[in-house]
Amino acid sequence: MSGKLRKKQIFRIKIFCSGCNALLYKYNKEGPGNLVKCFVDGITENNTTKACTCPKCEKVFAREDLLRGRPIHRLIKGTFFKRGNTGKK
């Protein structure tokens, strides 16, 4: 890899609960691809009261974890859906 730093693309998306359609997060996603995890510092608006739990239906949609020292939420497949620009073509 050369000495140049790559500039990552940022996509603003909204993440909703698949059970009750409640807005969970507004998130700045880094780079294109599937949404598997959310970096906590990338969440711009957090509508949850308990960590990784839907405020309306109390459904757990993610698990707290660390990735290279950064806190993340690992999303559970099928418990959420997203809207917005995801970078896929």
N, C-alpha and C positions, 0 to 999 in steps of 0.2 A: 504494500500500500504506500502510495506517495505521501509527502508531507502535507498535502492539502486536507483540510477538514471538510467533511460532507455536511451540507446544510440539510437538515431534516424538514420534510413538509409537515405542516400542522393542519389537522382537519378538526373543525368544531362539530361535535355530534351531541345528540341527546340520547340518554339511555333510559328506557322505560321498563317497568315490571311487566312480565308477560301474563301474570295472573289477574291484575286489576288495572293495568294501563297507567299506573301512577308514574310521574316523572321522578327518577331517582337521581340522576346526575346530568350536568352539562359538563362535557369533558373535551379537552384538547388532545386529540390522538396524534401521536408521532408516527409519521410514515403510513404508507398504504398497507393494506392487508386485513386479515380477520381480526376481530376484537376478541382477545383472549384474556387480557389483563388491563387494569387501569392503574397507572401510577398515581398515587395519592396527591402529589404536587401538581398533577395535570387536571385535577377536578376543579372547575371554576365555580360551580354551584352545586352544593350537596344538600338534597332534600330529605335525607335519611336522618332519623333520630338515634337509632342504634346502628352500629357499624355493620355494613353488609346486609341489612335487613330492610325490607320494604316498609315504609311508614303506614301504609293502609292495611295490607293483608298479612303483615308479619312474616312474609316468605323470605327465606335466606337466599340471596342471589349471588353471593361471592364469599370468598374466604380471605382473611388477612394473611399476608406473607411478606417476605423480604426478597428482593432481587438485587444483588450486588450492593447491598446496604441501603437501597431505596425501598420504602414501604409501598406495597402494591395491594390491589384487590384482585384476586384470581376469580374471574367470572365463571359461573356454573352454566354450562350449555343448556339452553331451553328455558331458563328462568328470566330472561330479559330479551328485549329487542331494541334496535337503535334506529334513529332517524337522523338525517343530515348528510353532509358531504363526507364520505368514507374513503375517497380517493380511488375507488375501483372504477374501471372503465368497461 
